Amino acid sequence: MCGIVGYIGYRQSTDVLLHGLSKLEYRGYDSAGLAVYHQGSITVRKFKGRLQTLTQDIANSPIEATVGIGHTRWATHGEPSDANSHPHANHHATIAVVHNGIIENYLELREMLMKEGYRFTSQTDSEVLAHLLDKLYEGNLVVAVRKMLKIIKGSYALAILCEKEPDKIVGVRKNSPLIVGLGESENFLASDIPAILNYTRNVYLMENDEIVICTQDNVTILDENDLEKQPDIFKVNWDAQDAEKGGYEHFMLKEIHEQPESIRKTMLSRIFEEKDYVVLDDVKITKEDLDRFQKVYIVACGTAYHAGLVGKYLIEKYARIPVECDIASEFRYRNPLVDKCTLCIVISQSGETADSLAALELAKAQSARVLAVTNVQGSSIARAAHDVIYTWAGPEIAVASTKAYTTQLLCMYALSMHFGLLTQHLSKQQYAALRDELFDLPRLVQQVIATDEGLHALAKRRKNAEDIYFIGRGLDYYVSLEGSLKLKEISYIHSEAAAAGELKHGPIALIDQGTLVIALLTQDELFNKTLSNIKEVKSRGAYVVAFCKENAEIIRKEVDELFVIPKAADDVAPVLAVICLQLLSYYFACERGCDVDKPRNLAKSVTVE
Ligand code: AGP
């Protein structure tokens, strides 16, 4: 999604803005621009395409300035173009605005402003903000902003620069993230922390409806009633290099390799080698609460939804509570049966996904207890939930989610085991056996990652595949869904996942001579069933690549290629299997020359519906 950076201080502001925007590239964008205050007026430069175009333009024609705002845009209203890029300015460019989110009533505002003689130069919803501020401005930018907030509807994070008040930048947010970075004789605004980490670790996470006024030496936060508020400063405890490639060719590969460590971290101080209980500090759900819940909903989008499917399986198995897992954009519009006897678990890496946040708000409004599983401290979803489990995966930059997914799975294990102990459907012995399996995972994951040449070779041989099908049963089906999503999003190969037992109800019609089918067989009880499905597709000419655990190699003669993952209990095997599929997708994308970390049409953080 779009990215915002604002700067006021003593440095060359174009450098700070361009650097900050480069750190937000992972969010996905199609144009970039900036506005700075220079010799008594505001200069705007903005271009369709990569940030490099803007950087080159500034290099060709530098602007001396120490205050400014910058933006990377991901088109929603209006095609990607120079004119639709941000910042947007009023007619004489005395006020410039960058905006993330959507102004829902922009059409009516646009019409009203046009009647008053305002001329629009873009197709965006955001441009109304610049003209509206022009109309409302009477010598005090903050007053004009507050008036504007009473008129506009929708979601927004804004950074604003005003020619008549060049000693400040003003920011505001509603349902779209905006953070303030506090430095020495300099201050920053940004939509995400990596943008400012080069300069400061002191961060304030803005709340909805607050206004921030940054001057070179001061940061003032006004609450929704315009009362000054003491900001609760948060110290960022991860390094800028955690968000850098660190020698890997792509962020995705780096993040796949980080999984032994991220899994270990997620377990740290929650599951203990010698103890027979789980500690979840920010989850206050008691046995009485669980007895009251008649239903659990797990709601999420994309990869997080796939983690939710595994969560459903685990909670039902260990705690014997009925769970429904829903796609957030469906859940929010289908009038779900939610009340005070409902627990709603929202899973989101970014904690900012618009549909997931809306689903959370809906569940809360209907009195449900809401638990968030997220990777981003202080994110909107974390803040809105009653209980939180952080995945502690560290920053995930590649658009394709990898370590966030496996740490979400770890949280699902921890939560379901915790619930299982509380409801007493999980015995201490069962708990101990599972705990030991989880503790062994980082080592096994390392083993899977270290033996990836076979996966690379397969991708090389089959890089021209046009369709790839994934099949599996039970947990293997959920992993198939994730494997298929990963493959299509970064390699652009058409792919589908099918529950193996469903093949003969339709999907098998697509199997032809040489069709590549990836079959997962990590579930002992379902092994023979899936094997029968493999025979079905083989007899229609499929080229079958199977993944099974050690000691199951008897199927070697039944398939065209076999990959063996380390032996692990059925319930934890998905973690190992999915890493094979992440690597396979990665190599397919590389072999096809795709932009692995920034696949076309996708954004890291989907903050609009
Ligand atoms: C994952 O590879 C995807 N890019 C995407 O499906 C993602 O998982 C989804 O947009 C949800 O994001 P969130 O976890 O930040 O809510």
Residues whose N, C-alpha, C, O or C-beta is under 5 A from the ligand:
A	BS01	AGP	C301 G302 T303 A304 I347 S348 Q349 S350 G351 T353 V399 A400 S401 A603 K604 V606
